[in-house]
């Protein structure tokens, strides 16, 4: 899974925090990913604003983060520093969104084909019955 995080670099004290936007029915915990913490670079120094740029990779506690975009206020700050940020990059595709869209489409389609309630009452006593055989080759049977 590609996790979509918001990386916050606090200029006042150099702390970094990570937050993840909540996505319903994703099956993973979301929200605060890392509270504001001083994180050392792999070379032992502290992270500075110069370490962050669109397309840059940042290593935080053994996890490699790729910066794909910045908000307008951050872009303005970097422009004022004389280091304008590059254009936004898209998030890497992990296939989760497409799979979820397929599930949602099936669910919407199934809801669109609901039968009227009256049909249940007209067919209430009608049951389809089939006869079948099942051969269990296991030694202890089904138990």
N, C-alpha and C positions, 0 to 999 in steps of 0.2 A: 504494500500500500504506500502511496505517496501521501505523506501528511502535509497539509497546507497550514503553515504556521505564520504568525506575525512576530517578527523579531523586533524587540524594542531595545535600542541602545540608549542608556540614560547618560546624557552629556555631563550632568552634574557630578556623578560619582563613578562613571565608567561601568556601571552594572548592566547586565544583559538579562532580559526576560523573554520568554517565549509563550505565546498564547495560541490556542487552536480554536478556530471557529467551530461551533457545535453543528454537527451534521446529523439529522435524525436518522435512526435505524442503520447506523454504520457498524454497530457491533463493537466499537472500541471506545474507551474512555476519552473524553475531550475536555477542553477548557484550558486551565492553567497547565502548561507543559513544564515550565521552569520558572520559579519565582525569581525576582531580581537578585542576581548573583554576580560577583566578580569572577570572571572566567579567564584563565590564562591561555594564551596562544600556545601552539605546539612548541614554539621555541622558548617558552617561559615568560615572555613579556606580556603586558596587558593589552587587550584589544583597544584600538583607537578608531575614530571615525574613518581614518584612511584605509582601514582593513575591510570596509564594507563598500561594495559597489554592485551594480546590477551585473550578474554573471559571475561574481566572486563566490568562492567556496569557503565556508567558515567551519572549523572543527570545534564543536562544543561538547565537552564531556564524551568524546569518542563518536559523536554523531556528526556526519558531514552534511551541512546545510548549504543549499545553493540559493543565493539571493536572486529572485526573479523580477522584482519590482519594488518600488518605493512610493509612499503616498506623496501628494503634491507639496506638503509642508517640508518633508525631508528633501525632496528634489530642490525646493527653493533654498534650503539651508546649504546644500552642497554647491549650488550655483553661486551663492554668495561667498562660499569658501574658494571659488575658482576651480572647482572640480565637478562640473556637471555630470550627472549620471546618464548612462546609456539608455536606449529604449527598453521598454518592458519585454521580458521573455515570457513565454507561456509555461505553465506548470507541466512537468513531465506527465505523460499519460500512463496510468496504471491499470486501466481497464475497469476499475470499480464503477465509475460513472456510467459507462455504457451498460454494464451488467445491471446496475440499479435502474437505469432507464427502461431496459427490457422488462424487468419485473414490474415496474410501475405501469408500463403500457399493457401488460397482460392483466394486471389488476383492474385498470380502467376498462379494458375490453370486456372482462368478465362481468363487471358491474353494469355495463351497457346492455348485456344480454340477459338480464334478470327476467324471469317469467312473472306474469301477473299473479297476484295472490289467489285469485279465484281458481286458477288451474290446479293448485294444490288440493283444493277441496273436491274438485271433480274427479281427481285421480287418486284420492285418499286410500281407497280400499284395493286398488290395483297394485299387485306386486309381481315383479318378474322373478321367476324361480328357475334356477339352472342346476343341473346335476353335474358333478365333476369328480375326478379321481386324482389323488395325489400319492405318489410313491415316494416314501422316505427311505433313502438308502443308508441312513446313519444307524449305527449299532444300537443306540439307546432311544431311537425315535426322536420325537420333537422335544423331549425334556431336556 
